């Protein structure tokens, strides 16, 4: 049987190569995978033009996935460094990469990224449109030009596109009547809002959503419906504009599903710890169980330089309450473009959050890794402990920096090692 998209294949009971990849790496049955994909609760972003892609699933019953953002800007333009980041991100086991470049020959970099990466790739095409038409005011970019750039990203092999289609004129009214402390912090959201206001026009991706679906269906591109009004500070969290846009995203989700186009929903942002669970429940309810992709959420606004930690705290709670996909946050968030060290810290923090949430959710096999580590600790097998570490390089460096006299123990407890002492008593 023929199929148009991964969702269409699932509805027809067809197991695609990308589904086989997911089944080989997850503890989910074939029947559940097909069921949840046909319902839109699992997506496998897999552009037909991304030839070396390994299928990775996002959604119900699957491991929480992690995304890495990278890309150049005018102030930090070094494509070689960004390719180093790509290789490092793959080495540190990211599940996805988003290219957010806003300067230079973005298409050449994007094509190289597609050729290099076996993991799913995402972009925000309107960034590229503003870069492409830099010599004209944003208001003069035409509807056709917005869509030409979007098609270019699809043709280049990008697997999921962030499109802020829910930021309608009606939603923008909510921003004006419900004043925010940090207004609009989404780059894509602010660009579209400016275009709409300057032209007194509707969001082109909302008004021409079926045109967008035509492009996505043709190449099996997943829509990551962007939250242009995500809160940029705790004070703005869970306000009327955020929720109004979420309602619109839910309506667009159903419209996309009629065409068997896969959909993810993007979420906040900056959210107080006590509001995270409610935010996740609202998304799942209003967007009909579609996979939820969150940036953080950051649980406090006062930690520049440590926002990989504030994000990991929020990400763990978010994923334990329904989020399926975590966008990493680095220590450089709010300060500058991240370097290689920042990127590593962000990936490890997000992977810890994802893993902790999988354990909390009772995902089959999630705690196996932890049990192996605990066995190695019981055995005082330091080599095995380092091998099992989420960051073996750092664990090895710390261990070797302060070697104890007795190699069985560590330099903190020495002869008072509780594990060695209790093993003598209990392992007789």
N, C-alpha and C positions, 0 to 999 in steps of 0.2 A: 504493500500500500504506500501511496505517496502521502507526504505531510508537508505543511508549510513551516511550522515552528515546533519547538520542543513541546509546548503545551498542546498543540494540535496532535502531535504524535502520541502523547499520553492519552488524550481523549479517544484515540483510535486503537489503544493497546499496543502501540509499537515501541519496542525498546531500542533507542538510538545508541550510537557509540558513546555519546556523552553520558547517557543514563548508565551504561555499563561501567564507565569510569566512576560514577557516583556509587554504584552498588558495590564496587570493589574496595572503596575507601570508607564506607559508612555501614553502620549496623541497622539497615532498614530493609524491609522485604521489598521484592519487586512489585507486589500488589499495592503496598502502601505508597511506594514511590509514584507509581502511575496514578493512584487515587489523588494524592495530594497535589501532584502537578496538574492534573486535569481540573482540580478545584482552584488552582492559582496559589496554593499555600506553599509550594516549592517552586523555585525557578532554577534553571540552569542557563545562565547567560552564555550564549554560544553563537556568535556571528558566523555565518557560513563562509565568510571571507577570512576568518582567522584559522589558518590551516593547521597550525601545530598546537592547537588548544587541547588541554586536558579538561574534561568536564568536571565542574565543581558545583555542587548543589547548595542552595541557600533556602532555609525555611524549616517547616515543621518536622520534628523528628531527626534533624540532622545536627551535626556539630556546629557551634557558633563560628562563623567565619570572620576573617580580619582583612581589612583593606589598607593599603599604603598609598598616600598621596605624594606625588612628586611633580617635577616640571620646572621650567625656567621662568624668570621674570626679567624685566628690563634692567633692574638693579643687580640681579644675580644671574647672568647669562653664561652658563658653562654646560653645554650639552654633554661633553665627555663626563663631567661629574654626575650628571643626571643618569647617564648610562651605568656608571659605577653603582649608583643607588639602586638601579633596576636589578643588577646582579646581586647586590647585597640583600635586597628585599627578598629575592628568590632564595638566597642562601638561608635567610632567617625564617623561611617558610610562610611567607604571606600567601593568602588565598586569592588576592586580587590587587591590581595596581590601577590607580587613576592618574592620568596625565592632565595636570591643570595648567599647562604652559600658556603664557600670555604674551610671548615675545619671540621674534625670530622665525625661522622656517619650521613652524610647528608641524607641518605635514610630513616633512622628512624625518623628524624625530619620532612622530607617531608611527610611521611605517616601519622604522627600525625597531620600535618597541613591539609592534605586532609580530615582526619576524623573530624577535628574541624571546618573547614571553610565552610560556606554556599555560600561564594562569590567565583568568579572565581580566579584561581591560575595560576601563571606563573613562569617559571624558565629559566635559560640559561644553557643548558646541558653541554656545553663544559667546564664551570667552574668545574663541577663535574668530567669530564674526566681528567682534569689536576690534580685534587685532588686525584682521584682514582689511577692514574699512576704517583704519585709524585716521585717515585724512578727512573723514566726513563726520559730522555730529551724529551721535547715536540715533537721534530722532529721524535722520535721513536714511538709515538702513531700511531696506524694503522687506516686505514679507517674504518675497521670493529669495532674497539674499539670506535671510535667517534659515530658510529651508535648504538652500544650496550648500551652505556650510554643514548643516546637519547631515545631508546626504553624503558629503565628502567624508565625514567621520565614519559613517556606516560602510561606505565603499572601501575605506582603508582597513576595516576589520575590527572596529571597536565593538565590544560585546554588550556593554550597557551604557546608556546615555542618561545623564542627569538633565531633565527638562522641567522647568518650573511652570508647568502648564496650569497649575491650580491658583496662580496669583492673578485672579481676575479683577476687573474694575470694581466689582462689588466687594471683593476682599480688600482691595486697596483703601476703600472707604473706611474699613474697620481700623486701619492704621491711623487715619486722620482723626477719627473720633475716639480712639483709645490710645492716647499718647504713650509712647514708650521711652524708656530711659536711653536705650541704645538704637532706637529706630530699626533700620533694616541692615543686618550684618552679613547677609548672603550676597556675595558678589553677583551671582546670576539674578537673584531677586531684585537687587538695586538697579541693575542694568535694564531689566524688563520694566520695572516700575517707572524709571525715567522715560523710556521709550513710550510707554502707554500714556503718561501724563503729558509729554511734549506733543504727542499726536492726537490726544483725546480719543484714543483707540483701545480696543480690547486686546488682551494678550494674544499675539498671533498663534501661539501654540495651543491655546484654548479654543480660539475661534476656528482654527483649521486643524483640530485634533485628528480628524479622520485622515487628513493628508499626512500627518505624522505617523499614524498607524499604517498607512500604505507602505511607507518606507521601512518601518520596523518589521512588518510582516514579510516583506520581500526577502530580507536577509536574516530573519530571525534575531532581531536585536531586542534586548530587554529594556524596557523603560524603567528608569529609576526616577520616579516622580518626586521632584525636588521640593523641599520646604523653604521657599523663598522668605518666609516670615518666621523661620526658626528663632527662638529667643537667643539674644546675644549676651544676656546677663540674667542673673537669678530673678531680678525684679520683674522682668518681662515674661517669665515662664508661664505657660498654660493660660495665656491671655486670649481675648476674643479673636484677634487677628490670626494667631496660630491655629486655633480650633476651627475658625471659619475656613481657612485654607485646607485643613485636614478633611473637612467635609467635602470640599470640592475634589480633593484627590481620591476620595472614596467613590465619588460618582464617575470620575474618569477611569478608575480601575475597572469598574463594571463595563464601561464602554470598550476598553481595550480587550477585556476577556471575551467579549462577543466576537472579536476578530482573532482570538487565540494568541494575542500578543502578551508576552510575559511582563509582569509588573512587580517592581519593588516600591516601597514607600520610604522616603527619607524623613528622619525625625530630628528632634532637638539634640544638641544645642547646649545651653546652660540651664540646668534644672536642679532645684533643691532636692536633696536626697529623699525627702518625704513625699515628693510629687512624682518620682520616677515611675513607680508601679502604676499609678493612675494614668500617666501618659502612655505607657505601653498598652494598657487595657483599652484606652480610648482609640488608639490607632487600630488595634486588632478588630475592635467593634465597628468603627466607622469605615475602615478599609477592607472589611470582609475577610480578614485572616491573611491578607497578602504579607509576604515577608517584609520585615521592618529593618531598615538600615539607619543606624544612629551615629552621629558625630559626638563621641563621648558617651553620655552627656557629662559635662563638667559640673561638679557639685559645689564649687565655690569659685568666686571671681578673683581671689587675692593671691594666686600662686603662679605668676609668670616665672618660667624656669622650671616649674614642677607640674605643669599641666598634664604631663603623661600620667601622673599619679592621680590627680583629681578626675581625669578621664577614666582611668582604670577602675576607680571606685564606682563611678556612675555606670560605666559599661558593664561591670559585673552585675549590678542590681538590675540594669535594663535587660540584659540577656537572661537573667533568672526570672524575668517577668514577661518574656515574649519577644524581645528583640532577637534578630537572627544574624545580624551582620554588623560588626563594629568597625568604624573608621578610626584608624589609629590617630592619636594626638601625640606630638613630640614635646620635649622640654622647650622648644623654640616657639611654640604656639603663642600668638599675639606679639611676638618680638621680632622674628626674622625668618627667612627661608632656612629650613633645617639642613644641617650637614649630615655626614655619614653617621657620626656618633649619635646625634639627635635621633636619626631615623631608627637606629638599632634600639635605643632606649624606648622609643615609641612602639615599635613592633613587639618587643618582649613584654612590655606592660599590657598591651592589648591582647596578646596571646594568653597571658596569665589570666586576665579578666575573662576571656572567652572560655578557657578551660575550667576556671572556678565556677562559672555559670553552668557549664555542661554537667558538672558534678552535682550542683544544686538542683538541676532539673532532672536528675536521675537518668541521664542518657546512658543506655547500655554500654558498658565498657569504659566509660569516662574515667573511672577511678583506677583502672588497671595500671596506668602509668604511675600513679601515686603509690599504689601498693608495692610495685617493684622498687621504687625509691625507698620506701619504708623497710623492705626486706634487706636492701643493701645497707641501710643505716643500722639495722639490727646486727648484721654480719660484720659491721665496721669495715665494709668493703669500699674504700674511698675511691678506687678506680671506677667501680661501677656507679657510685653516686655521681661522680663527675660526668660519666657517659650519659646518665639519665637526666642530667640537668637541662632545663630549658635553654640555658646559655652555658654550655660546657667550658667555653673559653674563659669566661669570667670566674666560674667555679674553680677551675684549675689554677688560675692566677691567684685567687684568694688563698687556696689551700697551700700553694707553694710559697706564699709570701711570709708564712709564719709556721714552719714545720716544728712539730713537737718532738721531744726526745723519744717518746714512745710513739712509733708510727701508727699504732692502732687507734690512737685518740686524736683530738684536735687540741690546739694550743689554748683554748678557752678553759677547758675543764682538766686537761692533763690526767693525773692520777685519780682525780675525783670523777672521772667519766661515769655517768649513771648507767649508760648502756652496757659498758664493759662489766661493771660491778653487778648489775642485775642479771646479765647473761650467765655469770658464774653461779649465781644463786638459783636461777630458774631453768636453765638449759642443762640440767644434769641428766 
